[in-house]
């Protein structure tokens, strides 16, 4: 029988110091911190009727650096929060979470805080790229899963980096809504980064001769489209803005055209311009002749341009591409005519600030894209460079040049 009194005394347990709750530094044999940390976090949650207050742990040993240890701790806390959500019975599927988010977007659109196009783009993008997740529980999503999805090579081939960034924003919005309603403890899409290709992407424009060929060809097929293209080229207005120009917006006496409204093709309603402010376009002789021709065609019309059915139905891009294909020129959107208007102004020496005001760009950087495309910001900078041998100047010539007349 072992003598209780002869048992060696237990060493007192020394509590390890912590940098912050859940993070503990490690020490070398000399007792100095070795730069690694142990991470240990836990959470109580309902596990079963017999274990309603079970405790679940997450541990990691010898994590290099305090920053990595803090990241590991946050990751574990997020995982435990998700697991608690599943055990508490508040979990839902991605499909239901999307439907809830769509209702939220409907409400915001009805309140006027977001445009219809924003809501429509969000829904179409999420349905196209995340439909296969509909049966997946939101508690099973992780940052690693979402990051792997967004960096997949197949998706990279399909979508540019800027579009993938937009997709991430929409996904993040679904989770954010779940956090706001209390169904999620944290947003797994928060903190994920998509590197955007910083390569400058220039807008598509048509050359002057291509626009003239387009106008002439449209005249033989559908003269109404020819009038639309002529007005677009001479005003630089967007398609929706052209549709909404009324005769009351034109001051022929002072040679000014006012752009006050734009047409939303999806909701079929008029709304303020993209910059939400009125602007003016000078009327030159060509535009003046075009407007007078339009007035003669229908003296009682309210709107300046003809009400073309295909234009109203949102087929302007389809029509222009058909004409371009027939002409054998590069196909583009209707918006490319506006780009030609901008580039021509810049080529004719109109100051960038004035061009910005005429076309209604909110940000000067947008107008400067056209300047960079033309090379106008660097034009003439190398004119002084030459491969000719320098002329040798004699001392007498040098003295003569220094003489002050």
N, C-alpha and C positions, 0 to 999 in steps of 0.2 A: 504494500500500500504506500503510495507516494505521500511524503510529508508535505502538507500545504505550505508550511513555514519555510521550507528549503527551496521553494521555487524562485528562480531569478526574477528580480523586479523588472516590469515592463518599462521600456523607454517611453517617456512621455511623448505623445504625438505633437509634432510641431506643425502648426498651421502655416501653409505656404502663403506668402504675401501675394497679393494680386494687383496687377496694374489697373484693372477695372473689373467689375463683376464678370466672372467667367473666363478671364485671361490670366494665366499664371506664368511668370518667368522661370526659366531653367538656369542652373548654375553649374560651373565647371568644378573640378576637384578643389580648386583654391577658394571656392565660394564666391566667385565673381560671375555676373550674368554672362551667359554664352550667346546671347542674341536670339535664342529660340524660345518659343512659348507653347504651353499646353492650353488648349481651348476646351472648356467643359461647360455645357449649358443643359438645362432641363426644363421641362414643362409638365404641369399636372393637367390631366385631361380625363374625361370619361372614357373608360375602356370597355366596361361591361357592367351589368347589374351587380355582379359580385366584386367588381373593382371600379367603383365610380370615380375614384380619385387617383388613378394610376399615374405614375411618373415616368416620362420617357426622356432618355438622355441622348445627347450627341457629344462625341469626344474626338479630339484630334491632338496628336502628340508631336512635339518638336516642329512647330510651324516657324519658318524663318521670317523674322521681322514683325514688329508690332502692327504694321499696316495690314499685312497678310493675315495676321491673327484676328484683327478686327473684321476683316472681310469674311473670314471663315466663321466667326461668331455670328455675324449678321445672316449669313447663308443658313446656318443651323437654326437660328431663331425663326427665319422665314419658313423653313421646312416644317418645323414643329407647329407653327401657326396653321399651315396648310393641313397638317395631320389632325390637329384639333378640330378644324373646320369639318373634316370628314367624319370624325367621331361624334361631333355635336349634331350631325344631321342637317346642317345648313348648306350642304354642297349642291351644286347645280351643274348642268352641262353647258358646254360652250354654245350650243345652239340656242338654248334658252337665255343665256347671258347676252347673246347677240340681239335676240328679239327684244329684250328689255332695253338694250342700248338704242335700238331703232325707235322705240316708243319715246325714249328720252330726246332723241334727235327730232322726232315729229313735234314734240312739245316746244322745243327751242325754235324750230322753224315757224310754228304758229305764233310764237312770241316776237318773231322778227329778229332774233339774235344771231341766226345763221341763215345763209342763203339756201335755196332749194338745191342748187348745184352742189353745195358742200354735202348736204345730206345724201343726195343721190350718188355722188362719187364715193362716199364712205360705204354705203350699202353695197354698191356694185363691186367695189374692190374687195371687201371682206367676204362676200359670197363667192367671188371668183377664186380667191386664194386660200380661204380657210374653211370651206364647206366640209371638207373631210374631217374636220375636228368636231363636228356637231355633237357626236355622242361622247366626246371626251369630257371627263369631269374637270371642272376648273381647278380643283385642289391638286390635280395631277400635273398641272403646268409648272414648269420651272424656267428660270432664266437660261439655263443651259439648253433646254429644249427649244426655246424661242430663238436663241442666238444661232443654234445649229440650223434651224429652218431658214433664217434670214441670210445666212452665209452659204447656203447650199449652192453648188455650182450650177445646177439646173435652173434655179431661180435667178441667179446672177445673169445667165444667158437670156432669160425671158424679160427681166426688169433691170433698168438702169439703177444706179445706186440711189439717186434722188427719189425714184419711185418706191424703192424698197424702204427708204426712210419714211415716206408717206404711209406705206402699209404698216410699218411699226407704230406710227402715230395713231392709226385707227385701232390696231390691236390693243395698244396701251389704253385707248379710250374705253374699250369694252371692260377691261379689268378695273380701270379707275371708277367706272360706274358701279361695279360690284363692291368695291371698297367703300364707296360713298353710301351704299345701301346696307352695309354691315355684313354682307355675305362673305366677303373676303377680308383677311387681316392685313394683307399687303398686296402690292401690285408686282407680279413677277416680271412684267415687261419694263419696269422702271430701272434705269441704269444701264440698259443695253444700248450699245452704240453701233451705228452703221456708218462706216466711212464713206463719205460722199466724194465722188470723183470731182476734183477741183478743176478739171480741164474746161476751159471756157467753151460754152456751147452757143454758137451764134444763131440768131433767128433766120428763118428761111425767107428769102426775098426773090422776086422775079426781076429780070433785067428790063430796062425801059422798052427795048424792042420786042420783048416777049409780051409785055402788057399791051402794047399797041397791036400786035398780032392777035392777041386774045380778044380785044375789043372789036377788031375788024371781022374776025371769024364769027363772034357771037352775033354781029349785025346781020350775017347771012342766015343764021340758024334761028335765033330768037332776039329780035331787036330790043326787047325789054331788058334782057340780061346785059346787052351792050351798054345801055344807059346806066345800069347799076354799076358796071365795071368802070365806066368813065367817071361817075360821081365818086366812087371809092378811091380811084387813083388821084383825083384832084382835091380830095378833102382829107384823105388818110384816116377816115372814120372806120370804126369797127362795123361788122355786119349788123349787129343788133342796133347800133346807133343810126346806121343808114336807114334801116327799116322805120325808125321812129321820127325821122326828120319831117316836120310839118312846114307848110308854106308860111305860117306865122313866125317860124324861126329864121326866116331869111330877110335880110335887109339889103335889097338890091341897090338902094340909093347910096348907102355907105359901104357897100361891097363887103358885107359881113354875114357869115353863116353861123348860127348858134347851135351847139350840140348840147341838148339838155336831158335827153332820155336814152334808154337802151331797151331792147326787147329780150326777154328771157324765153328762149325757144322751148324750154322744157315745161315751164309753167304757163306759157302763152300769155304773159302779162308784161306790161311796161314797168320799168323801174329806173332809178337814177343811174347815171353812167358809172363805169367801173371805179372811177376816182371819186364818185359821189359829189361832183361839182361841175357846174356848167363851164364850157369853154367856147372859144370862137375860132373860126377858120377864115382867113382872108379869101375873098372871091376874086380870082384872076379872070382874065378875058375868056379863057377856055371854059372855065366853070360857069361863067356868066352865060355863055352861049348854050351850054348844056342845060342850065336851069330854065332858060327861056324856051328851049325846045320842049322840055318837060311840061312847062306851063301851057304851051299851045296844044299839046296832046290832050290835056284834060283840065280846062280852066276852072272847074268846080271842085277839083280834088282837094282833100284836106292834107293828105300826105304827099310828099314830093315825088317819091319813087313808086313805080308800078307795084301792085300787090300780086307778085308772082306766087302761084300755089306751091311750087317746089321750094321756093325760098322760105315761105311760111312753115313748111313741113320740115325744115332743117336740112335740106338737101343741097345747100349752096356749095359745100365742099365737093360733093359727088358730081355736081354739074360742071364745076370748073375743072375738075380732073379729067372729065370726059372730053372737054374742049382742048385741054392741054395735050392729052393723048393723041387727039386727032391732028394737032399741030406738030406733034413730035418734039415737044419741049418738056422740060422737067416738070413733073407733077407736084403740086403743092396745095395748101389749103387756101381758102378765100382770104385769110389773114395776110397772106404773102403780098397782096396788093398794097396793103397798109405799109409793109416793110419797104416796098419800092418807093412809096411816097416819102418815107423818112430818109432813105438813102439819097434820093435825088435832092432833097432840101440841103442835106449835109454837103453833098458834092458841089452844090451851087453856092456854098459859103455861108448859109444861114447859121447863125450862132446856135450852139447846142441848147442853151437855156430857152431860146425862142422856139426851137423844134419841140422841146419837152412840153412847153405850154400849149402848142398847137395840137399835138397828138394826145395830150392828157396823161403822160406818164407820171405816176406819183413819185417814183424814185428816179433820180437822175442817172443812176447806174444802168437802168433799162435802156435809156437813150444812148448812153456811152457804149453799150454793146454794139450798136450800129456804127459808131465812130471807130471802134476797134476793128470791126469787120472790114471797114474801108481802108484802114491804115491811116486815117486823117490825122490822128494824134501824133504820128511819127513822120508824116509826109514832109520831105525836104530836109530832114535832119542830117542826111548823109551827102547832101549836094556839094558840100565843101571838100569832101574827100576825093582824092585823085591819085592815080598811079604815075602821073607826069613827074619828071625830075624837076626839083626846085631850081628856079633861076638864080644864077650866081650874081650877086650884087656887088659892084666894085665899091671901094672906099669913097671915091668921089661922088658916086650916085647916092651912097648912104648919107654923106654930109649934106648933099643937096636936099634930100628928103627931110632932114632934120631942121632945115632952115625954115623959119616962120615967115610967111609972106607979109 
